[in-house]
Amino acid sequence: MTWYAVKTIPGAQLPRKEYVVKLTRSAKGYRVEPITNPMLSLVERALDEAGFEHYMPTEKRLVRDRRHTDLYKVKRFALMVGYVFVRDPRDWRKLEQTHGVAGIVCTAEGQPFPIDILEIMDIRMMEAEYDAVFDIQNKNARAKLRKNAKKDPRLKKLVGALDIAGTMSVPVNSEIFQGFTDAAE
């Protein structure tokens, strides 16, 4: 079980845009809307479709919501920008031709550079520790949001809509972000 590093093209680790056709009452009768799957990047989707087992270390961050500027959303970002790990690829040529792959990291002799499984496990362990801290802080932020929503009717309406949709955002609040800066240090 050997892992190899793969260099990605710029932008391949961002969420992939997909398009959905929605029916409307307009003269045309439909509208094409772009949506993104925040849990899957372009290169991950392409590697899945090509049949490669892969791993892209990621982190979660709070990013300001564009529609409701007093709220933040959880977004997923690559920890190692420009690189994805692939496990035991059988067809190197097919891997190089996969959409989003710029090349394979090689040794000085031109052979693919193997990465020890223990190093991959260390990266996964650090990623899991960070996710555990983030989940606790996010849970506390949600509780604080609900507490603040009891006083503000506009915020209460937003929280209700987000709960129904299955997405929850976190308000801009210095106390919430104080926990993130403490964890980062």
Secondary structure as UniProt FT lines:
FT   STRAND          3..8
FT   TURN            10..13
FT   STRAND          15..23
FT   STRAND          30..41
FT   HELIX           42..50
FT   STRAND          53..55
FT   STRAND          58..64
FT   TURN            69..70
FT   STRAND          71..78
FT   TURN            81..82
FT   STRAND          83..87
FT   HELIX           92..97
FT   TURN            99..100
FT   STRAND          101..104
FT   TURN            108..109
FT   STRAND          114..115
FT   HELIX           117..149
FT   TURN            150..151
FT   HELIX           153..165
FT   STRAND          170..171
FT   HELIX           174..184
//
